[in-house]
Amino acid sequence: MKIMAVFLLQHLGPLLIWGLVTSSVYLLMATGLTLIFGTLRLVNFAHGDLIVLSAFITFLLTTNMNLNPFIALIPAMFVVMTVGVAIYRFGFKPIYGISKVSEILMTIGISYIIENAMAYYFLPVYRTSVEIPSPVGGGGVVLPGNVLMTYDMLETIVVSWVLMIILYYWLYRTGQGIAIRALSQNPVGASISGVDVGRLSYVIFLVGSALAAVAGALYGILYTFWPYNGIILTLMAFSVMILGGVGSIPGTMIASLVMGYAVNFASYYLGGCWGEAISFIILALVLLVRPSGIFRGG
């Protein structure tokens, strides 16, 4: 039994750890999208490009100015939040209420602009995918079964879930958060009750973009990336959001765990090309049984 336990730890341990790490990154990616779409009902297909933009800026500041990635994340977050608010102000507001097709086409166009702007600088300088240097210089903790959890993995898990606790408290225990939840459930009623919908919309985009920025930095520390990763990150974020239930933060937490572990186990046992594919298969199967997702929005 002891030999069997050690064998299982050695073989399943890395998968369990990487599943939790991947889930933590997916959680941050999808929560920003969940907050925006669940509250304002705006479809942002440029969300993944904001994540890559944050990773790219953090990488440039880290490698060119020798900044710690967490310090470099601060200006990267400022840029991403500015771009996110600009997308809302100059992209969504002029076409608000026209049609979802207009929103999709507009954000796809913005996605191409961001991707090609990054590629214009990136491709002539960096011929291959890049990775943000470790903020702690490597190392890690050896877990039972001689399984190594690097400090980068540990910090990703801690940062992601601590931010979720803070976000949950903000949404459910503060006046502004309660106003946001009211806006998501009944926009007309919230407006009649005195909620400043216009100001809250900007706050929601700021917070959603900030979460995307943090997700980008953590993603870039753990994985290699290049300017055209945005579309797959957008699709994964939408998958987690829909699986968890549109607008549901607890649902997003559970869905990120499901998707994170599914991607890692599928990649290991079926091959890397099956990683993202299996997540979409799971999404389709769950929606056949429960179209509203794991939780209902709100």
C-alpha positions, 0 to 999 in steps of 0.5 A: 500500500505504501509503495502504491501511495508513493507511486500515485503521488509521484505520477498524479502529484504533478498533475494535481498541482498543475491543475490547481495552478492552471485553474488559478490562472483561468479563475483570474482570466474568467472573473474579469469577464464574468464581472463585465458580462454578468453585470453590463451584458457586454460581450468583449472578445478583446479580453484575452488580448488585454491579458496578453498585453499585460504579460507583454508589458510586464515582460518588457519592463522586467527584461529591459529595466531589470524590474521585479515582475510584480513591480512591473505589473503596476504600470502594466495594470495601469495601461491595461485598465486605461485600454479597458476603460477606453474600449468601454467609452469609445467602443461599447457606449456608442453602440450600446443596446444596438445588437450583440453582433455589433459588440462582437464585431467591434471587439473582434476589430479591437482584438486585431488592433491590439494583436497587431500593435504588439506584433509590430514591436514583438516579432522583429525583436523576438522570433519565438515565444517568450516568458517572464522571468521568475520574480523569485529566481526559481526554487520551490517546495518539495511535497510528499512523493518528492513532488516539486511545487515551484515558488512561481506556482505557489505565488500564482495560487495564493495571489489568485485565490486571495484576490477572489476572497477580496473580490467576493467581500467587495461584491457581497459586503460593501455598498458599492458591491451590492449596487453592482449586484443589483445592477446585474439583476435588475438594471432598471430597478437599480437605476430607479433606486438611485444607483449611478449606473454610468459611474459603476460601469466604469468601475466594473471595467476598471476592476475587470481589466485589473484582474485581466492584467494580473492574470496576464502577468501570472500567465506570462511567468508560468507559460510562454506567450506571443501576441496572438495568444489572445483568442484562445485565452478569450475562448477559455475565459468565456468557457469558464464563465459560461460553465460556471453560470454567467455573472456567478463568481462562486460558479466561476471558481468551481468552473475554473477548477473543472477546466484547469484539471480537465485541461491538464489531465487531457494534455497528459493522457491524450496529448497536448492538442486535446487540452483545450478541446476537452474543456469545450467538450465538457462545456457542451455536455454540461450545457446540454444538461444545465443550460444556465451553467453550474450556478445561475448568475448573480 
